[in-house]
């Protein structure tokens, strides 16, 4: 297979948090229709009212830029991947997610994380755009992409979906991306108390329920520096200026807003590097207070 220029390891964006290098593993920029569907209250007028969103997070017409990517880093000696994107060749109702063919695994490998080397996969929640690369197709079967990893998610999250009356498309997603990992004995369910839980020295799961009942954000700490991976508690930086804006797919919208407000309040005016799970490049920044709410002060990536 020829190597496209995007797999050049010097093009893998990364940030430094103490001794840890966090790599962004790009999957795909989602199409312009994603914003109005996902965040219907983020109208062009609302977006236009926040100059700081342009040009990185929105265009001049108020179209939101929304990305799919993962984060990869080594912490406490464990090679860790946070969320696994949409995946290749998956049959999905959403046309933007259907039957993708991206070079995600080549990028992950170029960043220094070949699939066999991954020790830990953390799933912020069990939605189709966060579990896709859990598996890949081998001879017509969906098998774990990271056979030497422990995959972890919150117990509340897995148990919620176990009791959920799923439509066929969601059942399909569980069949091809979650159940094969469980059947291989690789999925660990973690109890996440209200004040969070450390799963590896330096890596903490933070309960941020609402988008889904067992949703978690992640806090990474090294040498007194801290980063926070949002998951889908915050989909887009416009929600910093308007924390009331929720996602159409939030299971409990009021709880989601409460989690978002609590998280933003804890991040405001700190040095914590916020890494947005769906934030378009530059993807990262610090939360600062702005006009009675917040904005993101971007922190551009380096390349390794
Ligand atoms: Zn998502």
Boltz pocket constraint, residues with backbone or C-beta under 6 A from the ligand:
constraints:
  - pocket:
      binder: B
      contacts: [[A, 127], [A, 129], [A, 130], [A, 232], [A, 278]]
      max_distance: 6.0
